[in-house]
Structures are given as C-alpha cells and as structure tokens.
Amino acid sequence: MDKLFLALAFFYLFIVIIFIGSSQVKDSIIVYADYVPTPSFTNDTPSAFKQLFFSVAQDGENAVSPVTNNGVVFHGSRSDKKVALTFDADMTPWMKEQLLSGAVKSYYNQQLIDYLDQSQTKATLFLTGMWIELYPDAATHLAADPLFELGSHSYSHPSFSGFCYGLAQITQDEKQPEIDKTQQLLVGLTKKQNTLFRFPGGCYAQDEIDLLHKKGLQAIQWDVVGDDGFNDSTQAIVANVLKNVQNGSIIVMHMNGYPNDPKTSDALPEIITTLKLRGYTFVTISELLSQNLTSAKSNELQYLRNYLLSDKQLTKNGV
C-alpha cells in the first residue's frame, strides 16, 4: 500500500512540474502563489506522501520570482522599521464543499486571531467574499476590531490570469463580479469603501491592474513569504519570515488553519516577539502606504525649502 501511495505521489509531482513548465509567464504577471492544489489526506496516508507534498508546495511558492509592475505594491518605505503582517482567508467552491460536508472542521484560525489580539499586534486581513458569507459572525468581529484592517481577496479565490497553481480559471466577464461581490460584503462590514485587493495566488496581468484601478482598488502583493500553506514545520515558517524581513516588508501568511495552513498560529508568537525585539513596529497596509506618501511629501517639501534657501543666498550675494 505504501508503494502505491508513493507511486501516486511521484505522479502528482510530475503533473505539477509539467503544468509549471508549460505555463508561459507573460509581461506583468506575478507568479508568486499562495495556493497549491492538495490531495485528500487521511489518518492512513503514509507520512512519506505528506512530506513529498509539503516539499512541492514549499518549492512552488519560493522558487518562482515575480515580474514587477508599477501598479502593484510589494513593500512600504525602506527608511522606517515598520512591517505589515497580512493574512489571507481563502475560500474556493471546493473548500466550501469540504466544510459543509464535514470533511474539514473549520477554515477559520481563531487561535491566530486570538494571539494577535492578546499581543496587540496590528494586521491586514484579506478576505474572500465566500469566506465572509460562511463566517458572518467572525467577519463582523474582525471588522470591529481596531487592530485589523480588511481587504479583498476576491469572492471565490479563482485565477485572474491563466494557469495559477491549480486555481479555477475564469473568463474576462467573470472578473468584475468577483471583485464587486466582495466589495459589497466589505462595505456591509466596515461601512466604508474598501481600497485594498490581493490577487488569489498572486497571479495577474496588466488588464487586471487596470480593472482594479477603475474600481479604486490598490493591488497588494508581498516581499516576504511565510510559506505556511500546507507546511508542517513551525520552525521553517519562522525562518522564512525572520531571515527575509526588512524595513517596510509586507509579510504574507494565511488564516484558514488546518489542513491548509496547520502551523501558522504556532509560528506566529516567535515571529512577532522576535521582530518586536528587533525594533520593528507592526502597522496595517494603509498605515504603511500612508508612510510612503508622507515620506514623498516630506522629500518634496525639503527640496523646495533647499531651493528657496539657495535662491535667497544667491540674491544676498548679488548673483
């Protein structure tokens, strides 16, 4: 039986490699992924198969580099020791089916949220609309918590740009409803217009950026990957963050809990404690972006001041 599972595992790995190898990276596409398709695990699944899957998921997130785009935010100002923790609440139709059938107990990591509250740590939560509908009480609580800022992660977590690590692909006409439905849900929760959006899987093209801008939305990516998705190693997640964080970093992790991200809440205390000891302040994405604007205005004012002082000095000297 173990040999059969291992054979299936290698077949699965082969399929993933073929898909990744055959997908073309077009201009302005971000191919960082926050989702990798998962097989169903049971208590009888050999540990070797699980370990193989975890390694595939880990490599899929960390080995692919992004093609940058001016219309997308990857980090904040590098001049101040401020970082933004972000957590994605994924929900696909398949995940919803697993939840309603009882195959998965929950896709809400309450322990993670409790620790953020306990440690008084700010965070930005990117929620899918389908997740909001399935967890209305939790979503209302999160919206009312002053520590948290909410953003959109689409409605049903599809791919917005071709092949994106197994996510369902949608047509051009389906993209706007994916955005609009969650916008309406977020307005209902926060009583204000949402301005933040994170693409499922981190995959997009320029057309999608243009669509967001028409809706008054800013695309938010990341520069530090916790790689907590299907990662069974707490210390690996901790190391992924602590080894890569710098001033202005946007850290991406997840808030679905087991089985999608089984060790995130275990890794969080060490991550937060260590970064605070290093002198970092945790802020929301809006606060991080506000700092960027403040720095830019400050630089412009300083330039104008220097120019005027220089002009006065020249006049004084008769030049």
Backbone torsions as a table, in degrees:
resi	resn	phi	psi	omega
1	MET	NA	-41.0	178.4
2	ASP	-61.1	-38.4	179.7
3	LYS	-64.8	-36.1	178.8
4	LEU	-65.2	-44.9	179.1
5	PHE	-62.5	-42.0	179.8
6	LEU	-65.7	-37.6	177.0
7	ALA	-62.7	-43.2	177.4
8	LEU	-64.1	-36.6	179.8
9	ALA	-63.1	-46.4	180.0
10	PHE	-66.5	-33.8	176.3
11	PHE	-64.3	-43.0	178.3
12	TYR	-60.6	-44.4	178.9
13	LEU	-61.2	-41.4	179.2
14	PHE	-61.3	-43.3	179.9
15	ILE	-63.3	-43.6	179.3
16	VAL	-60.1	-44.3	-178.7
17	ILE	-64.1	-41.0	179.4
18	ILE	-62.3	-44.7	-179.9
19	PHE	-62.5	-45.6	-178.4
20	ILE	-65.7	-41.6	-178.9
21	GLY	-67.4	-32.7	-175.8
22	SER	-87.5	-15.1	-179.7
23	SER	-77.5	137.3	-179.6
24	GLN	-96.2	135.6	177.1
25	VAL	-90.2	108.6	-179.2
26	LYS	-85.8	169.0	178.9
27	ASP	-58.2	139.8	174.8
28	SER	64.2	26.5	175.3
29	ILE	-101.9	131.8	173.4
30	ILE	-93.8	125.8	-177.1
31	VAL	-113.1	15.9	165.8
32	TYR	-61.3	141.7	-179.7
33	ALA	-122.3	142.0	171.7
34	ASP	-115.3	19.6	179.3
35	TYR	-150.5	135.8	172.8
36	VAL	-133.2	133.2	-177.8
37	PRO	-59.9	139.3	-176.0
38	THR	-120.7	139.9	171.9
39	PRO	-76.3	171.0	177.9
40	SER	-85.8	124.3	177.3
41	PHE	-97.5	144.6	173.1
42	THR	-128.0	175.8	177.9
43	ASN	-64.2	-21.1	-178.6
44	ASP	-91.5	-3.6	-179.5
45	THR	-69.3	125.6	-179.9
46	PRO	-59.3	142.4	-178.0
47	SER	-62.4	-29.3	179.9
48	ALA	-62.4	-37.0	179.0
49	PHE	-68.1	-42.8	179.1
50	LYS	-62.5	-43.7	-178.6
51	GLN	-63.0	-38.7	178.1
52	LEU	-63.5	-43.4	179.1
53	PHE	-63.4	-44.2	-179.7
54	PHE	-59.0	-38.8	-179.1
55	SER	-67.5	-36.5	177.8
56	VAL	-65.0	-45.8	-179.2
57	ALA	-61.8	-41.8	-178.0
58	GLN	-65.0	-46.4	-179.4
59	ASP	-64.8	-37.7	-178.6
60	GLY	-61.1	-31.0	-178.9
61	GLU	-86.8	-35.0	-170.6
62	ASN	-96.3	-18.6	-172.3
63	ALA	-89.6	-15.0	-175.0
64	VAL	-100.6	128.2	-178.7
65	SER	-93.3	150.1	-179.9
66	PRO	-84.3	152.5	166.3
67	VAL	-97.0	117.5	-171.4
68	THR	-72.8	160.5	-178.3
69	ASN	-146.0	134.9	-175.8
70	ASN	-65.7	-19.6	-178.7
71	GLY	-90.4	12.0	-175.3
72	VAL	-127.7	139.9	178.6
73	VAL	-96.3	124.5	176.8
74	PHE	-106.7	-25.5	-180.0
75	HIS	-163.5	171.3	177.8
76	GLY	-98.6	-160.3	-179.5
77	SER	-62.2	137.3	178.1
78	ARG	-87.5	2.6	-175.0
79	SER	-90.1	-17.5	-177.0
80	ASP	-122.2	147.9	-178.8
81	LYS	-81.8	65.5	177.8
82	LYS	-124.0	138.6	178.7
83	VAL	-135.1	156.1	179.7
84	ALA	-118.7	117.8	171.2
85	LEU	-81.3	130.2	176.5
86	THR	-129.4	143.3	-179.5
87	PHE	-131.6	131.7	179.2
88	ASP	-98.2	133.5	174.2
89	ALA	-105.1	90.4	-178.7
90	ASP	-74.8	151.0	170.2
91	MET	-161.5	115.0	176.6
92	THR	-108.6	165.7	175.6
93	PRO	-56.5	-37.1	178.9
94	TRP	-66.6	-42.4	177.6
95	MET	-62.6	-40.8	177.7
96	LYS	-60.1	-42.6	178.4
97	GLU	-62.4	-42.3	178.1
98	GLN	-61.7	-39.5	-178.7
99	LEU	-69.0	-49.4	-176.3
100	LEU	-68.9	-27.2	178.9
101	SER	-81.3	-12.5	-178.7
102	GLY	89.6	0.8	179.6
103	ALA	-66.2	-31.6	174.5
104	VAL	-121.1	132.1	-175.4
105	LYS	-70.4	-43.2	-177.1
106	SER	-159.6	150.1	171.4
107	TYR	-117.3	31.6	177.2
108	TYR	-130.2	117.6	-178.5
109	ASN	-88.9	83.9	-178.8
110	GLN	-63.3	-34.2	-179.8
111	GLN	-60.7	-38.7	179.4
112	LEU	-64.0	-47.5	-180.0
113	ILE	-63.4	-41.3	179.0
114	ASP	-59.4	-39.7	-179.1
115	TYR	-70.0	-38.9	176.7
116	LEU	-60.0	-41.7	177.4
117	ASP	-65.4	-46.5	-177.9
118	GLN	-60.3	-40.9	-177.2
119	SER	-89.9	1.2	-179.5
120	GLN	53.1	51.1	-177.9
121	THR	-108.5	123.7	178.7
122	LYS	-72.5	150.5	178.4
123	ALA	-157.2	157.9	174.0
124	THR	-111.8	128.1	-174.3
125	LEU	-111.4	118.7	178.3
126	PHE	-96.3	109.4	-172.7
127	LEU	-105.2	136.4	169.2
128	THR	-78.9	149.1	-179.5
129	GLY	-62.4	-37.2	179.6
130	MET	-64.6	-35.4	176.8
131	TRP	-65.7	-43.0	178.6
132	ILE	-58.3	-43.6	-178.9
133	GLU	-65.6	-34.4	-179.4
134	LEU	-81.8	-22.6	-179.6
135	TYR	-127.8	61.0	-175.7
136	PRO	-62.9	-39.7	-179.7
137	ASP	-67.1	-44.0	178.7
138	ALA	-63.4	-43.0	-179.8
139	ALA	-62.2	-40.7	178.4
140	THR	-63.3	-42.5	178.2
141	HIS	-62.3	-44.2	-178.7
142	LEU	-64.3	-40.1	-179.8
143	ALA	-64.7	-30.5	-177.6
144	ALA	-86.3	-11.9	-176.9
145	ASP	-80.3	118.8	-176.5
146	PRO	-65.4	-15.0	178.6
147	LEU	-75.4	-21.3	-169.5
148	PHE	-111.4	144.9	170.0
149	GLU	-116.1	139.1	-178.8
150	LEU	-104.7	145.6	174.4
151	GLY	-138.9	171.7	-178.3
152	SER	-94.5	140.6	175.1
153	HIS	-123.2	32.4	-176.1
154	SER	78.3	-175.2	179.6
155	TYR	-92.3	-50.9	-174.1
156	SER	-123.5	18.8	173.7
157	HIS	58.0	50.3	176.3
158	PRO	-92.4	174.5	171.8
159	SER	-80.2	131.2	176.5
160	PHE	-92.6	-4.5	-176.4
161	SER	-153.2	84.1	174.1
162	GLY	65.6	-152.5	-179.4
163	PHE	-67.1	127.6	-178.1
164	CYS	-142.3	72.8	174.1
165	TYR	54.4	41.8	172.7
166	GLY	88.9	-2.6	178.1
167	LEU	-69.4	149.3	178.8
168	ALA	-61.4	134.0	179.0
169	GLN	-90.9	141.4	-177.7
170	ILE	-122.5	161.4	179.0
171	THR	-80.6	169.0	178.5
172	GLN	-60.5	-38.0	-178.7
173	ASP	-69.0	-21.6	-178.3
174	GLU	-86.9	-11.0	-175.5
175	LYS	-71.2	-43.8	-179.2
176	GLN	-62.7	-44.6	175.8
177	PRO	-60.8	-33.5	177.0
178	GLU	-61.0	-35.3	178.5
179	ILE	-79.1	-48.3	-172.6
180	ASP	-64.3	-40.1	-177.1
181	LYS	-62.5	-41.7	-179.7
182	THR	-74.7	-33.3	174.5
183	GLN	-57.1	-44.5	179.8
184	GLN	-64.3	-40.2	179.1
185	LEU	-65.9	-40.5	-179.7
186	LEU	-68.7	-38.0	176.0
187	VAL	-61.3	-40.5	177.7
188	GLY	-62.1	-31.7	-178.9
189	LEU	-83.0	-45.2	-170.8
190	THR	-100.5	-13.0	-177.9
191	LYS	63.1	23.8	174.9
192	LYS	-149.1	161.3	-177.1
193	GLN	-75.0	129.0	178.0
194	ASN	-76.7	143.7	-179.2
195	THR	-122.7	0.6	-175.2
196	LEU	-114.1	138.3	-179.5
197	PHE	-141.9	136.5	173.6
198	ARG	-121.5	125.7	-179.7
199	PHE	-69.3	133.7	174.2
200	PRO	-57.5	132.0	-178.5
201	GLY	71.1	-4.2	-177.9
202	GLY	72.5	17.4	-175.4
203	CYS	-103.2	131.1	179.7
204	TYR	-162.0	166.3	171.8
205	ALA	-128.3	176.3	-175.2
206	GLN	-61.1	-33.6	178.8
207	ASP	-59.0	-37.6	-179.6
208	GLU	-70.7	-37.1	176.8
209	ILE	-62.9	-43.4	178.8
210	ASP	-62.0	-40.0	179.0
211	LEU	-62.7	-43.4	178.5
212	LEU	-61.6	-43.7	-177.7
213	HIS	-63.0	-35.9	176.9
214	LYS	-64.4	-27.4	-179.7
215	LYS	-91.4	1.9	-178.8
216	GLY	74.8	27.7	-176.7
217	LEU	-110.6	144.4	176.4
218	GLN	-107.6	127.3	177.5
219	ALA	-76.1	128.8	-178.5
220	ILE	-117.5	116.3	174.2
221	GLN	-102.1	-136.1	-176.6
222	TRP	-165.4	162.8	173.0
223	ASP	-123.6	-1.9	175.3
224	VAL	-131.7	124.1	-178.3
225	VAL	-104.7	116.5	175.4
226	GLY	-67.4	-25.3	-179.1
227	ASP	53.8	45.3	-178.3
228	ASP	-87.9	-12.3	-178.8
229	GLY	-64.4	117.5	179.4
230	PHE	56.6	28.2	179.8
231	ASN	-101.6	118.9	-175.1
232	ASP	-92.3	10.3	-177.8
233	SER	-116.2	110.7	178.1
234	THR	-60.9	-45.5	-176.2
235	GLN	-67.5	-31.2	177.0
236	ALA	-65.0	-41.6	178.7
237	ILE	-64.0	-45.4	178.6
238	VAL	-57.9	-47.3	-177.9
239	ALA	-65.2	-38.5	179.5
240	ASN	-57.4	-39.0	-178.9
241	VAL	-79.5	-53.8	-171.7
242	LEU	-65.4	-30.1	-179.0
243	LYS	-79.0	-15.9	-172.8
244	ASN	-118.4	-12.1	-175.8
245	VAL	-70.4	146.2	174.9
246	GLN	-151.1	176.7	-179.4
247	ASN	-52.4	131.2	176.6
248	GLY	81.7	5.6	-175.9
249	SER	-64.6	144.8	168.9
250	ILE	-109.9	116.8	-175.5
251	ILE	-100.0	128.9	179.5
252	VAL	-107.9	126.9	171.4
253	MET	-142.1	-169.2	-173.8
254	HIS	-131.0	160.3	-177.0
255	MET	-128.2	29.3	179.0
256	ASN	-89.2	-23.0	-178.6
257	GLY	75.1	-169.1	-177.9
258	TYR	-64.9	137.9	7.9
259	PRO	-94.2	-7.2	-174.7
260	ASN	-68.6	-43.9	178.0
261	ASP	-139.0	81.9	-168.6
262	PRO	-72.5	-19.2	-172.1
263	LYS	-119.5	9.0	-176.2
264	THR	-61.6	-48.2	-178.5
265	SER	-66.8	-26.9	176.2
266	ASP	-72.3	-33.6	-178.0
267	ALA	-80.8	-24.9	-171.1
268	LEU	-60.3	-44.9	-177.9
269	PRO	-57.5	-43.7	-179.5
270	GLU	-67.9	-38.2	179.2
271	ILE	-62.3	-50.6	-176.5
272	ILE	-66.4	-47.0	-178.9
273	THR	-60.3	-45.7	-178.0
274	THR	-65.5	-43.2	-179.0
275	LEU	-67.6	-35.5	176.2
276	LYS	-66.4	-38.8	177.2
277	LEU	-65.4	-29.7	177.6
278	ARG	-77.9	-4.3	176.7
279	GLY	96.7	9.8	179.6
280	TYR	-81.8	145.9	173.3
281	THR	-109.8	133.8	179.1
282	PHE	-89.1	129.7	-179.6
283	VAL	-132.1	166.1	174.5
284	THR	-79.9	167.9	178.5
285	ILE	-60.5	-44.1	-179.9
286	SER	-60.8	-39.2	177.4
287	GLU	-66.4	-38.4	178.2
288	LEU	-64.7	-43.7	179.5
289	LEU	-70.5	-34.9	177.5
290	SER	-62.3	-36.8	177.3
291	GLN	-63.6	-38.8	177.2
292	ASN	-59.8	-45.9	-179.1
293	LEU	-66.3	-40.6	179.1
294	THR	-62.6	-41.9	180.0
295	SER	-64.5	-41.2	-179.3
296	ALA	-64.4	-44.4	179.5
297	LYS	-65.3	-38.6	179.5
298	SER	-63.0	-41.7	178.9
299	ASN	-64.5	-39.9	179.1
300	GLU	-64.4	-43.1	179.2
301	LEU	-64.2	-39.9	179.6
302	GLN	-65.7	-38.9	178.6
303	TYR	-62.9	-44.9	179.6
304	LEU	-63.0	-43.0	179.8
305	ARG	-60.8	-45.8	179.8
306	ASN	-62.3	-38.9	-179.9
307	TYR	-64.0	-45.6	-179.1
308	LEU	-65.7	-41.9	178.4
309	LEU	-62.9	-39.6	178.8
310	SER	-64.2	-40.8	-179.4
311	ASP	-65.3	-41.3	178.8
312	LYS	-64.0	-40.8	-178.3
313	GLN	-64.1	-39.9	179.6
314	LEU	-65.3	-40.8	-179.9
315	THR	-63.9	-42.5	-178.9
316	LYS	-60.0	-36.7	-177.1
317	ASN	-86.7	4.9	177.1
318	GLY	77.1	19.4	-179.1
319	VAL	-89.5	NA	NA
